Each structure stands twice: as C-alpha cells, then as structure tokens.
C-alpha cells in the first residue's frame, strides 16, 4: 500500500473510533517505514527523511535507526513526530515525483 493509503486508513480509524489506545499504540510495531520528503517548518525547502508510522504517530529521522530485527530502536531520537488526528488531512504534493534539487 502507498503511504497515502496507509495514513488515510489510520485517520479513518481515528475518526470512526477504531484507533488503538495510547498504551496499545506505544507497544505496537511500525505499520510502515521508508523515505519520504517533507517540507521544512521554518525554511520551506524539501528534505528527504526516513519515516515510520506507529499507529497514530508518524515519526521522522534524518537517517534510519533500526535494531538488528528491523524495529525502530528509540523514538526519542526522532527529529520530529506528527500525531495523526481526526481533523488532519493527507495529500500528495503537486510536484510529487519530480526529483529533488541537489
């Protein structure tokens, strides 16, 4: 499944009340992981980051931080976290698919 499909499914589950509790979410394995590009918060340029989705939180790192089993070692080392909530929306950038400069 694409990132849009997976994240859209999580948001739909949150809206319908089928999302796991925070205790269950913390113990669950990552749903999806891989590289995405994100727009910076202050400087609005695009940056390649390694993301993983663990239930209703999308964490991102400058580089992958996996243990030998392929699980995320420690979310406290994340560059950031995006909580997915019922009122969030997910869309593909209009220039998606174009190579990043540099």
Residue, then its C-alpha position, 0 to 999 in steps of 0.5 A: x500500500x502507498x503511504x497515502x493509503x496507509x495514513x488515510x486508513x489510520x485517520x479513518x480509524x481515528x475518526x470512526x473510533x477504531x484507533x488503538x489506545x495510547x498504551x496499545x499504540x506505544x507497544x505496537x510495531x511500525x505499520x510502515x517505514x521508508x523515505x519520504x520528503x517533507x517540507x521544512x517548518x521554518x525554511x520551506x525547502x524539501x528534505x528527504x527523511x526516513x519515516x515510520x508510522x506507529x499507529x497514530x504517530x508518524x515519526x521522522x529521522x534524518x537517517x534510519x535507526x533500526x535494531x538488528x530485527x528491523x524495529x525502530x530502536x528509540x523514538x526519542x531520537x526522532x527529529x520530529x513526530x506528527x500525531x495523526x488526528x481526526x481533523x488532519x488531512x493527507x495529500x500528495x504534493x503537486x510536484x510529487x515525483x519530480x526529483x529533488x534539487x541537489 
